[in-house]
Amino acid sequence: MKKLMISAAFAAGLGSAAHADDANSVTLQLQWVTQAQFAGYYVALDKGFYEEEGLDVTILPGGPDIAPPQVLAGGGADVMLNWMPSALAAREKGLPVVNIAQPFKSSGLMLTCWKDTGITSVEDFRGKTIGVWFFGNEYPFLSWMSQAGIPTDGGEDGVTVLKQGFNVDPLLQREADCISTMTYNEYGQVLDAGVSPDELVTFKYEDQGVATLEDGIYALEENLSDPVFQDKMVRFVRASMKGWEYAGANPEEAAGIVLDNDETGAQTEAHQVRMMGEIAKLIEGSDGSLDVADYERTVATLLAGGSDPVISKAPEGAWTSAITDAALK
């Protein structure tokens, strides 16, 4: 459904970003609700880093009913945050999004399993039920299973895939042997439910060699051809990375800033502090520029998705170093 909406918005000719003609206004669409996953941007706003660059930045929270590529296509934002599988799928379907910066160096995606199932390795997934997020999040898992030679249509030799909501209930209720979790979010929710880490075994996609890039900054190709927009993006990325550097060094303060910006009141201080600590691990070693090896690994993983790969061919022009090159000078 989200892919259809993206295509429809683009086909309607709504491809111009909200403030592409404004030299100093930037609207950023997050890919999920306000939380420490996006702390760097809120810190940059709170600490005046955007203002120092002469920018007027608006941050739009996401949610389960918001598809960032659709918002970008419809002109509702200048830039979006997106996982690369989703962005490359949108690009192949006709929405020319381009990665202009990659603050997250590592993936936080993993499977969390009950230890008492006897699962100790990937081969032990056979015959088990595994919760998987969809809406584009399933592709790294399907690629992983394809490379491991494990069918995903059930049976004793394969895995039964449970379409998992964005919660941990299937694990807690024993509906699944393993579920999808992020190191900085759902894993903590499992622990908060009273489960001991000793009762669990985890498999990080990063450790399995099938991780795909997450939380990149994307803009529309047509806007990047405008020197004024380019300059605005250089300043935005430079200030954003300053925000991430500060957040990583001051996790508790960063979590507080996130809470100050959470209009829903749904987040708690303890959860956001813990999340920020885990997020700091994912941005460690990143200066915002895209590592070509990480990009190529992501593409290879997506192309190895068996009979239904997320992309059918290696993309061209899907990223540029021009913005970060200028921002890092």
C-alpha positions as a Markdown table, in Angstrom:
| # | Residue | x | y | z |
|---|---|---|---|---|
| 1 | Met | 0.0 | 0.0 | 0.0 |
| 2 | Lys | 2.8 | 2.4 | 0.9 |
| 3 | Lys | 4.6 | 1.7 | -2.3 |
| 4 | Leu | 1.4 | 2.4 | -4.3 |
| 5 | Met | 1.0 | 5.7 | -2.5 |
| 6 | Ile | 4.6 | 6.7 | -3.2 |
| 7 | Ser | 4.1 | 6.0 | -6.9 |
| 8 | Ala | 0.8 | 7.8 | -7.0 |
| 9 | Ala | 2.2 | 10.9 | -5.3 |
| 10 | Phe | 5.2 | 11.0 | -7.7 |
| 11 | Ala | 3.0 | 10.4 | -10.8 |
| 12 | Ala | 0.8 | 13.3 | -9.7 |
| 13 | Gly | 3.8 | 15.6 | -10.3 |
| 14 | Leu | 4.3 | 16.6 | -6.7 |
| 15 | Gly | 8.0 | 16.0 | -6.7 |
| 16 | Ser | 9.2 | 19.4 | -5.6 |
| 17 | Ala | 10.2 | 19.7 | -2.0 |
| 18 | Ala | 8.3 | 21.9 | 0.4 |
| 19 | His | 11.0 | 24.6 | 0.6 |
| 20 | Ala | 13.3 | 23.8 | -2.3 |
| 21 | Asp | 13.2 | 27.5 | -3.4 |
| 22 | Asp | 13.8 | 28.8 | 0.1 |
| 23 | Ala | 17.6 | 29.3 | 0.8 |
| 24 | Asn | 17.3 | 28.8 | 4.5 |
| 25 | Ser | 14.2 | 26.7 | 5.4 |
| 26 | Val | 14.5 | 22.9 | 5.8 |
| 27 | Thr | 11.8 | 20.5 | 6.7 |
| 28 | Leu | 13.0 | 17.1 | 7.9 |
| 29 | Gln | 10.7 | 14.1 | 7.9 |
| 30 | Leu | 11.6 | 11.5 | 10.5 |
| 31 | Gln | 10.8 | 7.8 | 9.8 |
| 32 | Trp | 9.3 | 7.2 | 13.3 |
| 33 | Val | 8.0 | 8.9 | 16.3 |
| 34 | Thr | 10.0 | 11.4 | 18.4 |
| 35 | Gln | 12.6 | 9.3 | 20.3 |
| 36 | Ala | 16.4 | 9.2 | 20.9 |
| 37 | Gln | 16.8 | 7.4 | 17.5 |
| 38 | Phe | 16.7 | 11.0 | 16.1 |
| 39 | Ala | 18.4 | 12.8 | 19.0 |
| 40 | Gly | 21.1 | 14.4 | 16.8 |
| 41 | Tyr | 18.5 | 16.5 | 14.9 |
| 42 | Tyr | 16.7 | 17.6 | 18.0 |
| 43 | Val | 20.0 | 18.5 | 19.7 |
| 44 | Ala | 21.1 | 20.5 | 16.7 |
| 45 | Leu | 17.8 | 22.4 | 16.9 |
| 46 | Asp | 17.9 | 22.9 | 20.7 |
| 47 | Lys | 21.6 | 23.9 | 20.9 |
| 48 | Gly | 21.3 | 26.4 | 18.0 |
| 49 | Phe | 23.5 | 24.5 | 15.6 |
| 50 | Tyr | 21.0 | 25.0 | 12.8 |
| 51 | Glu | 20.6 | 28.6 | 13.7 |
| 52 | Glu | 24.4 | 29.1 | 13.5 |
| 53 | Glu | 24.2 | 27.9 | 9.9 |
| 54 | Gly | 21.4 | 30.3 | 9.2 |
| 55 | Leu | 18.8 | 27.6 | 8.9 |
| 56 | Asp | 15.2 | 27.5 | 10.0 |
| 57 | Val | 14.6 | 23.8 | 10.5 |
| 58 | Thr | 11.3 | 22.0 | 11.1 |
| 59 | Ile | 11.3 | 18.4 | 12.3 |
| 60 | Leu | 8.2 | 16.3 | 11.5 |
| 61 | Pro | 7.7 | 13.1 | 13.5 |
| 62 | Gly | 6.8 | 9.9 | 11.8 |
| 63 | Gly | 4.6 | 7.1 | 12.8 |
| 64 | Pro | 2.9 | 3.9 | 11.6 |
| 65 | Asp | 0.8 | 5.7 | 9.0 |
| 66 | Ile | 3.5 | 7.9 | 7.6 |
| 67 | Ala | 5.8 | 6.8 | 4.7 |
| 68 | Pro | 8.7 | 9.2 | 4.5 |
| 69 | Pro | 9.2 | 8.6 | 0.7 |
| 70 | Gln | 5.6 | 9.5 | 0.2 |
| 71 | Val | 6.0 | 12.8 | 2.2 |
| 72 | Leu | 9.1 | 13.6 | 0.2 |
| 73 | Ala | 7.4 | 12.9 | -3.1 |
| 74 | Gly | 4.4 | 15.0 | -2.2 |
| 75 | Gly | 6.5 | 18.0 | -1.3 |
| 76 | Gly | 5.9 | 17.8 | 2.4 |
| 77 | Ala | 9.6 | 17.8 | 3.3 |
| 78 | Asp | 13.0 | 18.7 | 1.9 |
| 79 | Val | 14.8 | 15.7 | 3.3 |
| 80 | Met | 13.8 | 12.5 | 4.9 |
| 81 | Leu | 15.3 | 9.8 | 7.1 |
| 82 | Asn | 14.9 | 6.3 | 5.7 |
| 83 | Trp | 16.4 | 2.8 | 5.8 |
| 84 | Met | 18.2 | 2.2 | 2.6 |
| 85 | Pro | 16.1 | -0.8 | 1.5 |
| 86 | Ser | 13.0 | 1.4 | 1.5 |
| 87 | Ala | 14.8 | 4.2 | -0.3 |
| 88 | Leu | 16.3 | 2.0 | -3.0 |
| 89 | Ala | 13.0 | 0.4 | -3.6 |
| 90 | Ala | 11.3 | 3.8 | -4.0 |
| 91 | Arg | 14.1 | 4.9 | -6.4 |
| 92 | Glu | 13.6 | 1.8 | -8.5 |
| 93 | Lys | 9.9 | 2.5 | -8.6 |
| 94 | Gly | 10.4 | 6.0 | -10.0 |
| 95 | Leu | 11.0 | 8.3 | -7.0 |
| 96 | Pro | 14.6 | 9.5 | -7.5 |
| 97 | Val | 15.8 | 9.8 | -3.9 |
| 98 | Val | 19.5 | 10.2 | -3.2 |
| 99 | Asn | 21.4 | 9.5 | 0.0 |
| 100 | Ile | 23.3 | 12.7 | 0.8 |
| 101 | Ala | 24.6 | 11.6 | 4.3 |
| 102 | Gln | 24.8 | 8.5 | 6.4 |
| 103 | Pro | 25.1 | 9.3 | 10.2 |
| 104 | Phe | 24.4 | 5.7 | 11.2 |
| 105 | Lys | 27.5 | 3.6 | 10.6 |
| 106 | Ser | 26.1 | 0.3 | 12.0 |
| 107 | Ser | 22.7 | -1.5 | 12.0 |
| 108 | Gly | 20.7 | -1.9 | 15.1 |
| 109 | Leu | 18.5 | -4.7 | 13.7 |
| 110 | Met | 18.6 | -8.1 | 15.3 |
| 111 | Leu | 16.5 | -11.2 | 16.1 |
| 112 | Thr | 15.8 | -11.9 | 19.7 |
| 113 | Cys | 15.0 | -15.5 | 20.6 |
| 114 | Trp | 14.1 | -17.6 | 23.6 |
| 115 | Lys | 17.1 | -19.5 | 24.7 |
| 116 | Asp | 15.0 | -22.5 | 25.9 |
| 117 | Thr | 14.0 | -23.2 | 22.2 |
| 118 | Gly | 17.5 | -24.6 | 21.7 |
| 119 | Ile | 18.4 | -22.0 | 19.2 |
| 120 | Thr | 22.2 | -21.4 | 19.2 |
| 121 | Ser | 22.9 | -20.8 | 15.5 |
| 122 | Val | 21.2 | -19.7 | 12.3 |
| 123 | Glu | 20.7 | -23.4 | 11.3 |
| 124 | Asp | 18.5 | -23.8 | 14.4 |
| 125 | Phe | 16.0 | -21.4 | 12.9 |
| 126 | Arg | 14.7 | -24.4 | 10.8 |
| 127 | Gly | 11.3 | -25.5 | 12.1 |
| 128 | Lys | 10.9 | -22.3 | 14.2 |
| 129 | Thr | 8.4 | -19.4 | 14.0 |
| 130 | Ile | 10.1 | -16.0 | 13.6 |
| 131 | Gly | 8.5 | -12.6 | 13.8 |
| 132 | Val | 9.5 | -10.2 | 11.0 |
| 133 | Trp | 8.5 | -6.6 | 10.4 |
| 134 | Phe | 7.2 | -5.9 | 6.9 |
| 135 | Phe | 6.6 | -2.6 | 5.0 |
| 136 | Gly | 10.1 | -3.0 | 3.5 |
| 137 | Asn | 11.8 | -4.2 | 6.8 |
| 138 | Glu | 11.4 | -7.8 | 5.8 |
| 139 | Tyr | 14.0 | -7.8 | 3.0 |
| 140 | Pro | 17.1 | -8.0 | 5.0 |
| 141 | Phe | 15.6 | -11.1 | 6.8 |
| 142 | Leu | 14.5 | -12.7 | 3.5 |
| 143 | Ser | 17.9 | -12.1 | 2.0 |
| 144 | Trp | 19.6 | -13.6 | 5.0 |
| 145 | Met | 17.5 | -16.7 | 4.9 |
| 146 | Ser | 18.0 | -17.1 | 1.1 |
| 147 | Gln | 21.8 | -16.9 | 1.6 |
| 148 | Ala | 21.6 | -19.4 | 4.4 |
| 149 | Gly | 19.5 | -21.8 | 2.3 |
| 150 | Ile | 16.6 | -21.7 | 4.7 |
| 151 | Pro | 13.1 | -21.7 | 3.1 |
| 152 | Thr | 10.7 | -19.1 | 4.5 |
| 153 | Asp | 7.4 | -21.0 | 3.7 |
| 154 | Gly | 7.3 | -23.1 | 6.9 |
| 155 | Gly | 7.9 | -26.8 | 7.4 |
| 156 | Glu | 10.5 | -28.7 | 9.4 |
| 157 | Asp | 13.3 | -27.5 | 7.1 |
| 158 | Gly | 12.2 | -23.9 | 6.9 |
| 159 | Val | 11.0 | -21.0 | 9.0 |
| 160 | Thr | 7.4 | -19.9 | 9.5 |
| 161 | Val | 7.4 | -16.1 | 9.2 |
| 162 | Leu | 5.0 | -14.3 | 11.5 |
| 163 | Lys | 4.1 | -10.8 | 10.3 |
| 164 | Gln | 5.1 | -8.9 | 13.4 |
| 165 | Gly | 3.6 | -5.6 | 14.6 |
| 166 | Phe | 5.9 | -3.0 | 16.0 |
| 167 | Asn | 5.8 | -4.5 | 19.5 |
| 168 | Val | 7.3 | -7.5 | 21.3 |
| 169 | Asp | 4.0 | -9.3 | 22.2 |
| 170 | Pro | 4.7 | -12.4 | 19.9 |
| 171 | Leu | 7.8 | -13.3 | 21.9 |
| 172 | Leu | 6.3 | -12.6 | 25.3 |
| 173 | Gln | 3.1 | -14.6 | 24.5 |
| 174 | Arg | 5.2 | -17.4 | 23.0 |
| 175 | Glu | 3.6 | -17.0 | 19.6 |
| 176 | Ala | 7.1 | -16.8 | 18.1 |
| 177 | Asp | 10.4 | -18.4 | 18.9 |
| 178 | Cys | 12.3 | -15.2 | 17.8 |
| 179 | Ile | 11.2 | -11.7 | 16.9 |
| 180 | Ser | 12.7 | -8.7 | 15.2 |
| 181 | Thr | 14.1 | -6.1 | 17.6 |
| 182 | Met | 16.3 | -3.1 | 17.5 |
| 183 | Thr | 19.2 | -2.9 | 19.9 |
| 184 | Tyr | 18.0 | 0.5 | 21.0 |
| 185 | Asn | 14.3 | -0.1 | 21.4 |
| 186 | Glu | 12.4 | -3.4 | 21.3 |
| 187 | Tyr | 15.1 | -5.4 | 23.0 |
| 188 | Gly | 14.8 | -3.1 | 26.0 |
| 189 | Gln | 11.0 | -3.6 | 25.9 |
| 190 | Val | 11.5 | -7.3 | 26.3 |
| 191 | Leu | 13.8 | -6.7 | 29.3 |
| 192 | Asp | 11.3 | -4.2 | 30.8 |
| 193 | Ala | 8.6 | -7.0 | 30.6 |
| 194 | Gly | 10.6 | -8.9 | 33.2 |
| 195 | Val | 12.7 | -11.1 | 30.9 |
| 196 | Ser | 16.3 | -11.7 | 31.9 |
| 197 | Pro | 19.1 | -11.4 | 29.3 |
| 198 | Asp | 20.1 | -14.9 | 30.3 |
| 199 | Glu | 16.8 | -16.2 | 29.0 |
| 200 | Leu | 17.5 | -14.8 | 25.5 |
| 201 | Val | 19.9 | -15.3 | 22.6 |
| 202 | Thr | 20.3 | -12.6 | 20.0 |
| 203 | Phe | 21.5 | -12.5 | 16.4 |
| 204 | Lys | 22.6 | -9.1 | 15.1 |
| 205 | Tyr | 22.4 | -8.6 | 11.4 |
| 206 | Glu | 25.6 | -6.7 | 11.6 |
| 207 | Asp | 27.4 | -9.8 | 13.0 |
| 208 | Gln | 25.8 | -12.0 | 10.3 |
| 209 | Gly | 27.1 | -9.9 | 7.4 |
| 210 | Val | 23.7 | -9.1 | 6.1 |
| 211 | Ala | 23.1 | -5.7 | 7.7 |
| 212 | Thr | 21.7 | -2.9 | 5.5 |
| 213 | Leu | 22.2 | 0.8 | 6.1 |
| 214 | Glu | 19.7 | 2.5 | 8.3 |
| 215 | Asp | 18.6 | 6.1 | 9.0 |
| 216 | Gly | 20.3 | 7.8 | 6.1 |
| 217 | Ile | 19.4 | 11.3 | 5.0 |
| 218 | Tyr | 17.8 | 11.5 | 1.6 |
| 219 | Ala | 16.7 | 14.3 | -0.8 |
| 220 | Leu | 15.2 | 14.3 | -4.3 |
| 221 | Glu | 17.6 | 14.2 | -7.2 |
| 222 | Glu | 16.0 | 17.1 | -9.0 |
| 223 | Asn | 16.4 | 19.4 | -6.0 |
| 224 | Leu | 20.1 | 18.5 | -5.7 |
| 225 | Ser | 20.7 | 20.0 | -9.1 |
| 226 | Asp | 19.9 | 23.4 | -7.6 |
| 227 | Pro | 23.1 | 25.1 | -6.2 |
| 228 | Val | 20.9 | 27.0 | -3.6 |
| 229 | Phe | 19.4 | 23.7 | -2.4 |
| 230 | Gln | 22.8 | 22.1 | -2.4 |
| 231 | Asp | 24.2 | 24.8 | -0.2 |
| 232 | Lys | 21.3 | 24.5 | 2.2 |
| 233 | Met | 21.9 | 20.7 | 2.5 |
| 234 | Val | 25.6 | 21.2 | 3.2 |
| 235 | Arg | 24.7 | 23.5 | 6.1 |
| 236 | Phe | 22.0 | 21.1 | 7.3 |
| 237 | Val | 24.3 | 18.1 | 7.3 |
| 238 | Arg | 27.1 | 19.9 | 9.0 |
| 239 | Ala | 24.9 | 21.1 | 11.8 |
| 240 | Ser | 23.1 | 17.7 | 12.1 |
| 241 | Met | 26.4 | 15.9 | 12.5 |
| 242 | Lys | 27.4 | 18.5 | 15.1 |
| 243 | Gly | 24.2 | 17.6 | 16.9 |
| 244 | Trp | 25.0 | 13.9 | 16.7 |
| 245 | Glu | 28.5 | 14.4 | 18.0 |
| 246 | Tyr | 27.1 | 16.3 | 21.0 |
| 247 | Ala | 24.3 | 13.7 | 21.6 |
| 248 | Gly | 26.8 | 10.9 | 21.6 |
| 249 | Ala | 29.0 | 12.7 | 24.1 |
| 250 | Asn | 26.1 | 13.8 | 26.3 |
| 251 | Pro | 23.5 | 10.9 | 26.2 |
| 252 | Glu | 21.5 | 11.9 | 29.2 |
| 253 | Glu | 21.2 | 15.6 | 28.2 |
| 254 | Ala | 20.3 | 14.5 | 24.6 |
| 255 | Ala | 17.6 | 12.2 | 26.0 |
| 256 | Gly | 16.2 | 15.1 | 27.9 |
| 257 | Ile | 16.1 | 17.2 | 24.8 |
| 258 | Val | 14.2 | 14.5 | 23.0 |
| 259 | Leu | 11.7 | 14.3 | 25.9 |
| 260 | Asp | 11.2 | 18.0 | 25.7 |
| 261 | Asn | 10.2 | 17.6 | 22.0 |
| 262 | Asp | 7.9 | 14.6 | 22.5 |
| 263 | Glu | 4.5 | 16.2 | 22.3 |
| 264 | Thr | 2.7 | 12.9 | 22.9 |
| 265 | Gly | 4.2 | 12.4 | 26.3 |
| 266 | Ala | 4.6 | 8.7 | 25.5 |
| 267 | Gln | 8.3 | 8.4 | 26.1 |
| 268 | Thr | 10.0 | 7.9 | 29.5 |
| 269 | Glu | 13.3 | 9.3 | 30.7 |
| 270 | Ala | 14.8 | 5.8 | 31.5 |
| 271 | His | 13.9 | 4.4 | 28.1 |
| 272 | Gln | 15.2 | 7.4 | 26.2 |
| 273 | Val | 18.5 | 7.4 | 28.1 |
| 274 | Arg | 19.0 | 3.7 | 27.4 |
| 275 | Met | 18.1 | 4.2 | 23.8 |
| 276 | Met | 20.5 | 7.1 | 23.4 |
| 277 | Gly | 23.3 | 4.9 | 24.8 |
| 278 | Glu | 22.6 | 2.2 | 22.2 |
| 279 | Ile | 22.2 | 4.8 | 19.4 |
| 280 | Ala | 25.7 | 6.2 | 20.3 |
| 281 | Lys | 27.1 | 2.8 | 19.4 |
| 282 | Leu | 25.6 | 2.9 | 15.9 |
| 283 | Ile | 26.9 | 6.4 | 15.1 |
| 284 | Glu | 30.4 | 5.7 | 16.5 |
| 285 | Gly | 33.0 | 6.2 | 13.8 |
| 286 | Ser | 30.7 | 8.1 | 11.5 |
| 287 | Asp | 31.4 | 11.6 | 10.2 |
| 288 | Gly | 28.2 | 11.5 | 8.2 |
| 289 | Ser | 29.8 | 10.4 | 4.9 |
| 290 | Leu | 28.6 | 7.2 | 3.3 |
| 291 | Asp | 31.1 | 4.2 | 3.4 |
| 292 | Val | 31.1 | 2.7 | -0.1 |
| 293 | Ala | 31.7 | -0.8 | 1.2 |
| 294 | Asp | 28.7 | -0.5 | 3.5 |
| 295 | Tyr | 26.6 | 0.7 | 0.5 |
| 296 | Glu | 27.8 | -2.2 | -1.7 |
| 297 | Arg | 27.0 | -4.7 | 1.1 |
| 298 | Thr | 23.5 | -3.3 | 1.4 |
| 299 | Val | 22.9 | -3.6 | -2.3 |
| 300 | Ala | 24.3 | -7.1 | -2.4 |
| 301 | Thr | 22.1 | -8.1 | 0.5 |
| 302 | Leu | 19.0 | -6.7 | -1.2 |
| 303 | Leu | 19.8 | -8.3 | -4.5 |
| 304 | Ala | 20.1 | -11.7 | -2.8 |
| 305 | Gly | 16.5 | -11.8 | -1.7 |
| 306 | Gly | 15.6 | -14.9 | -3.5 |
| 307 | Ser | 12.6 | -14.9 | -5.8 |
| 308 | Asp | 11.4 | -11.5 | -4.5 |
| 309 | Pro | 14.4 | -9.2 | -4.1 |
| 310 | Val | 13.7 | -5.6 | -3.0 |
| 311 | Ile | 15.5 | -4.3 | -6.0 |
| 312 | Ser | 16.1 | -6.0 | -9.4 |
| 313 | Lys | 19.4 | -4.4 | -10.3 |
| 314 | Ala | 22.2 | -2.4 | -8.8 |
| 315 | Pro | 21.0 | 1.2 | -8.7 |
| 316 | Glu | 22.8 | 4.1 | -10.3 |
| 317 | Gly | 23.0 | 7.6 | -8.8 |
| 318 | Ala | 21.5 | 6.5 | -5.5 |
| 319 | Trp | 24.0 | 8.4 | -3.4 |
| 320 | Thr | 26.3 | 11.3 | -3.6 |
| 321 | Ser | 29.3 | 12.4 | -1.5 |
| 322 | Ala | 29.1 | 16.0 | -2.7 |
| 323 | Ile | 27.2 | 17.2 | 0.3 |
| 324 | Thr | 29.3 | 15.6 | 3.0 |
| 325 | Asp | 32.5 | 16.4 | 1.1 |
| 326 | Ala | 31.6 | 20.1 | 1.3 |
| 327 | Ala | 30.2 | 19.9 | 4.9 |
| 328 | Leu | 33.3 | 18.2 | 6.2 |
| 329 | Lys | 35.7 | 20.8 | 4.8 |
